[in-house]
Amino acid sequence: MKFTPVDLRHQTFRKKMGGVDPDEVKAFLEEVADDLEMLLRERDDLLAEVARLRAEVQQYRDLESAMKDVLATARKVAEEIKEKAQQEATALLTESRKQAREILKQAEEDRRKLHDTLASLKDEKQALLAELSSLAQSITELVRKHMHEEEKASPAAKKP
């Protein structure tokens, strides 16, 4: 602005004949100076308010930026946790499957050993039964021979 309220209050004009009333000009300049002073104060207040609002907007922008950063970090951490959990689950599943295979392998080996033992016991049973049968036949044969000999010896013993 080219004029200040002080400039308007001290402004002087040349006097001419038939010119304007100097008191009226002075009063008018005083009113204009007062209005200008009021407008300048309002402008300063508005500029201060604009500066305050800009600072507040900047605070909100900074807060928004921080919140976006926090959200991005939270998403990243959540994704990392999810990925780690998936890796751990995969590793656990792999280990569980390995253990299950080992258990099945051991169970199959135990079953095979039991089957072999059972077959061996059946063979031993058959061998023992055959041996017992043979022994029973031998005993029966011995008993028959012994009875036969006693019968032969018995009539001879009766004759005397």
Secondary structure, DSSP 8 states (H G I E B T S, - for coil): ----HHHHHT------TT---HHHHHHHHHHHHHHHHHHHHHHHHHHHHHHHHHHHHHHHHHHHHHHHHHHHHHHHHHHHHHHHHHHHHHHHHHHHHHHHHHHHHHHHHHHHHHHHHHHHHHHHHHHHHHHHHHHHHHHHHHHHHHHHHHHHHHHHHH--
